[in-house]
Amino acid sequence: MMFSIRRFLMLTLLAVILGGGLLLGWGTYRTLYHELDEQYDAELVQSGRLIASFWSDGEVPDPAAVALAPEEHRYQRYFIYQLWQHGRLVLGSAGAPEKPLIALTGENQRRVFIEHNGWHVYGIALPGERWVVVAESDAARHSLVRNMAGTVLAPYLLSVPLVLILVALAIRWGLGPLTRLARAVTARDEDNLTPLRHRRVRELAPLTQAINALLARLVATLEREKRFTADAAHELRTLLMALRLHADNAVELSDPEDVAASMSQLRRAIDRASRTVEQLMVLSRLDPHGAPRTDERCDGAEVAGEVLATVAPLVTRHGHEITSAVDAPLPVSVPAEMLQMVLRNLLDNACRYSPPASRLALSGHRDGDWVVFVIADGGPGLTPAQQQRLSERFSRGRHDVPGAGLGLSIVQRILDLYHGSLSFQLPASDRPAAAEVRFPVA
C-alpha cells in the first residue's frame, strides 16, 4: 500500500485531537471531583458539628421540625443524618438506614470520618453515649462532577467535526504546492529539461533544487553523449570506409603480391578498428558524470609487472628495449584495472610514437603522500598545449601512426575520478622525454 502524507497527517491530527480531548476530559473530571470532594467534605463536617451543637443533653429534636416538604424529597437521597443514644436511633432523616453507618464505640468527643458503601460519613461522639452521624452520597458528587465536566467539554466535542474539516482544508492547501510541483514534472516531455520554477515554499526548496540539479546533470550527460556519439560515428565511419577500400582492392587485384599487401593493410585496419571499439567501450563506462570513487587499492609494483608483460609484444614489434625500476610494495589508492589502463595506454603511446629501437623505461616510487610512475621514451615529448589538445577525444599526435586518439582521453578521465595527475617533460641533454603519473598513496 502506497504511503500517503495527507492520510498520515489526517489520522495523526485526528488521534491528537481526540486523544487531547480524552486527556482534557479525564483531567477536568479528576480536578473537579477533587476540588468538590474537599468542599463537600468540609460542608459535611460543618453540618455534623452544627447538628451536634443543637442537640442538648436529654433533649431530642422534634422530628416534625426537620421533616422534608414534598417538593424537597428529591434531595433526601443526597444527604442523611442519624442521632443515636445508648445504641438506639432517636432521630433520622428520611431515607436514612435503620442501622448505624459507623461503629458507635469509643470515647466521648471522638470524631470519625470514613467512606463506606458509597457514602461519605462523618460521626461525632457526644457525652451520654450519644452520636451524631451525617452522610452524603458519593454518587451524587460524581453526578454533579459529570454534569459540570460535560458542560465544559460539550463545546469541545461539538467543535471536533468543524476542526477536522478545517484541518483537512489546511492540509489540502498546505500540500497544494507539492501537488502542483508533481503536475509540473508529469506534464513535461522528454525534451524539456529546463529548470523547474516554483513558488517560494521553504519545504519544497530542497526538493526543487535537487530536481533542477538532476536536470542539469542530465543535460550535461546528454550533451556529452551526443558529442561522444557524433565523434564515435565519425571515427567508425572512417574506419569502415578504409576497410571497404582495402576489401575492394583485394577483390579487384590479380597479382598475388598485391593481394597479400592489400590483405595486410586490411588486417591492420581491422586491428585499428578493434582497438578503437575497445577504447570507445572503456571511455563510455568512464564518461558518466560523478562516477563513484571506490575505496579499492592495489599494489602498483604488481600492476606494473602485469602491464609490462602485456605490452611486451608491442615493444618487440617496434624493436624497442624497455627497462623497469619499480619499488615494491607501492600501495596505490586506485583499483588495479584502472591503474593497468593508465599505464598500458601510456606505454602503448610511448611504443607507437618513439623512433624505432628506442630505449623505454618504467619506474615507480613513493613521494610523500603520492605514488609516482614515470614512463620515459625516445619521442619528442609533449608541451602543455599539446597535452591539453591530445587529452581531447579522437585527437591524435600523428596520423601516420595507427590509433584512435582516445588513449590520453581515457587516462585523463581515470585521473579525474581518482584524484591523480599527469604531466609531461620535454627531452633535454641529460634526460629523455617522459610522462609522469601521480596517484594518492593508499
RAPEVEN-V72814 format. One record per backbone hydrogen bond with DSSP energy under -1.0 kcal/mol. CO is the residue of the C=O (numbers start at 1). NH is the residue of the N-H. E is the energy in kcal/mol with one decimal. If there is no record, write none. Layout:
co->CO nh->NH e->E
co->CO nh->NH e->E
This chain:
co->4 nh->8 e->-2.3
co->5 nh->9 e->-2.8
co->6 nh->10 e->-2.5
co->7 nh->11 e->-2.7
co->8 nh->12 e->-2.5
co->9 nh->13 e->-2.8
co->10 nh->14 e->-2.6
co->11 nh->15 e->-2.5
co->12 nh->16 e->-2.4
co->13 nh->17 e->-3.1
co->14 nh->18 e->-2.8
co->15 nh->19 e->-2.6
co->16 nh->20 e->-2.8
co->17 nh->21 e->-2.2
co->18 nh->22 e->-2.5
co->19 nh->23 e->-2.5
co->20 nh->24 e->-2.6
co->21 nh->25 e->-2.8
co->22 nh->26 e->-2.9
co->23 nh->27 e->-2.8
co->24 nh->28 e->-2.8
co->25 nh->29 e->-2.7
co->26 nh->30 e->-2.6
co->27 nh->31 e->-2.4
co->28 nh->32 e->-2.8
co->29 nh->33 e->-2.7
co->30 nh->34 e->-2.3
co->31 nh->35 e->-2.5
co->32 nh->36 e->-3.0
co->33 nh->37 e->-2.6
co->34 nh->38 e->-2.0
co->35 nh->39 e->-2.2
co->36 nh->40 e->-3.1
co->37 nh->41 e->-2.2
co->38 nh->42 e->-2.1
co->39 nh->43 e->-2.0
co->40 nh->44 e->-2.3
co->41 nh->45 e->-2.3
co->42 nh->46 e->-2.2
co->43 nh->47 e->-2.6
co->44 nh->48 e->-2.5
co->45 nh->49 e->-2.4
co->46 nh->50 e->-2.2
co->47 nh->51 e->-2.5
co->48 nh->52 e->-2.2
co->49 nh->53 e->-1.8
co->50 nh->54 e->-1.0
co->54 nh->56 e->-1.2
co->56 nh->59 e->-1.7
co->62 nh->65 e->-1.2
co->69 nh->72 e->-2.0
co->70 nh->73 e->-1.2
co->72 nh->75 e->-1.8
co->73 nh->76 e->-1.4
co->75 nh->78 e->-1.8
co->75 nh->79 e->-1.1
co->78 nh->137 e->-2.1
co->80 nh->135 e->-2.6
co->81 nh->93 e->-2.2
co->82 nh->133 e->-3.0
co->83 nh->90 e->-2.8
co->83 nh->91 e->-1.4
co->84 nh->131 e->-2.8
co->85 nh->88 e->-1.6
co->88 nh->85 e->-2.5
co->91 nh->83 e->-3.0
co->93 nh->96 e->-2.2
co->103 nh->105 e->-1.7
co->107 nh->110 e->-1.0
co->110 nh->125 e->-3.3
co->112 nh->123 e->-3.4
co->114 nh->121 e->-3.1
co->116 nh->119 e->-1.1
co->118 nh->138 e->-2.9
co->119 nh->116 e->-2.4
co->120 nh->136 e->-1.8
co->121 nh->114 e->-2.4
co->122 nh->134 e->-2.8
co->123 nh->112 e->-2.9
co->124 nh->132 e->-2.4
co->125 nh->109 e->-1.4
co->126 nh->130 e->-1.6
co->129 nh->86 e->-2.4
co->130 nh->126 e->-3.8
co->131 nh->84 e->-3.0
co->132 nh->124 e->-2.5
co->133 nh->82 e->-3.0
co->134 nh->122 e->-3.0
co->135 nh->80 e->-2.3
co->136 nh->120 e->-2.8
co->137 nh->141 e->-1.2
co->138 nh->142 e->-2.4
co->139 nh->143 e->-2.5
co->140 nh->144 e->-2.2
co->141 nh->145 e->-2.6
co->142 nh->146 e->-2.8
co->143 nh->147 e->-2.2
co->144 nh->148 e->-2.2
co->145 nh->149 e->-3.1
co->146 nh->150 e->-2.9
co->147 nh->151 e->-2.0
co->148 nh->152 e->-1.9
co->149 nh->153 e->-2.9
co->150 nh->154 e->-2.3
co->153 nh->157 e->-2.6
co->154 nh->158 e->-2.7
co->155 nh->159 e->-1.5
co->159 nh->163 e->-2.7
co->160 nh->164 e->-2.7
co->161 nh->165 e->-2.2
co->162 nh->166 e->-2.4
co->163 nh->167 e->-2.6
co->164 nh->168 e->-2.8
co->165 nh->169 e->-2.3
co->166 nh->170 e->-2.5
co->167 nh->171 e->-2.8
co->168 nh->172 e->-2.4
co->169 nh->173 e->-2.7
co->170 nh->174 e->-2.9
co->171 nh->175 e->-2.5
co->175 nh->179 e->-2.2
co->176 nh->180 e->-2.8
co->177 nh->181 e->-2.3
co->178 nh->182 e->-2.3
co->179 nh->183 e->-2.4
co->180 nh->184 e->-2.4
co->181 nh->185 e->-2.1
co->182 nh->186 e->-2.6
co->183 nh->187 e->-2.5
co->189 nh->192 e->-1.3
co->191 nh->193 e->-1.1
co->199 nh->201 e->-1.8
co->201 nh->205 e->-1.2
co->204 nh->208 e->-3.0
co->205 nh->209 e->-2.8
co->206 nh->210 e->-2.3
co->207 nh->211 e->-2.5
co->208 nh->212 e->-2.8
co->209 nh->213 e->-2.5
co->210 nh->214 e->-2.3
co->211 nh->215 e->-2.7
co->212 nh->216 e->-2.5
co->213 nh->217 e->-2.3
co->214 nh->218 e->-2.5
co->215 nh->219 e->-2.7
co->216 nh->220 e->-2.5
co->217 nh->221 e->-2.8
co->218 nh->222 e->-3.0
co->219 nh->223 e->-2.4
co->220 nh->224 e->-2.4
co->221 nh->225 e->-2.8
co->222 nh->226 e->-2.8
co->223 nh->227 e->-2.5
co->224 nh->228 e->-3.2
co->225 nh->229 e->-3.2
co->226 nh->230 e->-2.6
co->227 nh->231 e->-2.7
co->228 nh->232 e->-3.0
co->229 nh->233 e->-2.9
co->230 nh->234 e->-2.2
co->231 nh->235 e->-2.6
co->232 nh->236 e->-3.0
co->233 nh->237 e->-2.5
co->234 nh->238 e->-2.0
co->235 nh->239 e->-2.1
co->236 nh->240 e->-2.8
co->237 nh->241 e->-2.3
co->238 nh->242 e->-2.1
co->239 nh->243 e->-2.5
co->240 nh->244 e->-2.8
co->241 nh->245 e->-2.4
co->242 nh->246 e->-2.5
co->243 nh->247 e->-2.4
co->244 nh->248 e->-2.6
co->245 nh->249 e->-2.4
co->246 nh->250 e->-2.2
co->247 nh->251 e->-1.7
co->248 nh->252 e->-2.2
co->249 nh->253 e->-2.2
co->255 nh->259 e->-2.6
co->256 nh->260 e->-2.7
co->257 nh->261 e->-2.4
co->258 nh->262 e->-2.5
co->259 nh->263 e->-2.7
co->260 nh->264 e->-2.2
co->261 nh->265 e->-2.2
co->262 nh->266 e->-2.3
co->263 nh->267 e->-2.5
co->264 nh->268 e->-2.1
co->265 nh->269 e->-2.5
co->266 nh->270 e->-2.4
co->267 nh->271 e->-2.7
co->268 nh->272 e->-2.5
co->269 nh->273 e->-2.5
co->270 nh->274 e->-2.8
co->271 nh->275 e->-2.5
co->272 nh->276 e->-2.6
co->273 nh->277 e->-2.6
co->274 nh->278 e->-2.4
co->275 nh->279 e->-2.6
co->276 nh->280 e->-2.5
co->277 nh->281 e->-2.2
co->278 nh->282 e->-2.1
co->279 nh->283 e->-2.9
co->280 nh->284 e->-2.2
co->281 nh->285 e->-1.5
co->282 nh->286 e->-1.6
co->283 nh->287 e->-1.3
co->298 nh->332 e->-2.9
co->299 nh->303 e->-2.3
co->300 nh->304 e->-2.5
co->301 nh->305 e->-1.9
co->302 nh->306 e->-1.8
co->303 nh->307 e->-2.3
co->304 nh->308 e->-2.3
co->305 nh->309 e->-1.8
co->306 nh->310 e->-1.6
co->307 nh->311 e->-2.3
co->311 nh->315 e->-2.3
co->312 nh->316 e->-2.4
co->313 nh->317 e->-2.4
co->314 nh->318 e->-1.6
co->315 nh->320 e->-2.2
co->316 nh->319 e->-1.2
co->318 nh->357 e->-1.5
co->321 nh->360 e->-3.7
co->323 nh->362 e->-2.6
co->325 nh->364 e->-1.9
co->330 nh->300 e->-3.8
co->331 nh->442 e->-1.9
co->332 nh->298 e->-1.9
co->332 nh->334 e->-1.8
co->335 nh->339 e->-2.0
co->336 nh->340 e->-2.5
co->337 nh->341 e->-1.8
co->338 nh->342 e->-1.9
co->339 nh->343 e->-2.6
co->340 nh->344 e->-2.7
co->341 nh->345 e->-2.0
co->342 nh->346 e->-2.2
co->343 nh->347 e->-2.5
co->344 nh->348 e->-2.4
co->345 nh->349 e->-2.4
co->346 nh->350 e->-2.2
co->347 nh->351 e->-2.3
co->348 nh->352 e->-2.3
co->349 nh->353 e->-2.7
co->358 nh->321 e->-2.4
co->360 nh->323 e->-1.9
co->361 nh->376 e->-2.6
co->362 nh->325 e->-2.7
co->363 nh->374 e->-2.5
co->364 nh->327 e->-2.7
co->365 nh->372 e->-3.1
co->367 nh->370 e->-1.3
co->369 nh->441 e->-2.3
co->370 nh->367 e->-3.3
co->371 nh->439 e->-2.1
co->372 nh->365 e->-2.2
co->373 nh->437 e->-3.0
co->374 nh->363 e->-2.3
co->375 nh->435 e->-2.2
co->376 nh->361 e->-2.1
co->383 nh->387 e->-2.7
co->384 nh->388 e->-2.2
co->385 nh->389 e->-2.2
co->386 nh->390 e->-3.0
co->387 nh->391 e->-1.1
co->389 nh->392 e->-1.3
co->392 nh->395 e->-1.4
co->405 nh->394 e->-1.1
co->405 nh->395 e->-1.3
co->406 nh->410 e->-2.3
co->407 nh->411 e->-2.2
co->408 nh->412 e->-2.7
co->409 nh->413 e->-1.9
co->410 nh->414 e->-2.2
co->411 nh->415 e->-2.3
co->412 nh->416 e->-2.2
co->413 nh->417 e->-1.9
co->414 nh->418 e->-2.1
co->415 nh->420 e->-2.6
co->421 nh->438 e->-2.4
co->423 nh->436 e->-3.4
co->425 nh->434 e->-1.8
co->431 nh->428 e->-2.8
co->433 nh->377 e->-2.4
co->434 nh->425 e->-2.7
co->435 nh->375 e->-2.7
co->436 nh->423 e->-2.1
co->437 nh->373 e->-2.8
co->438 nh->421 e->-1.8
co->439 nh->371 e->-3.1
co->440 nh->333 e->-2.6
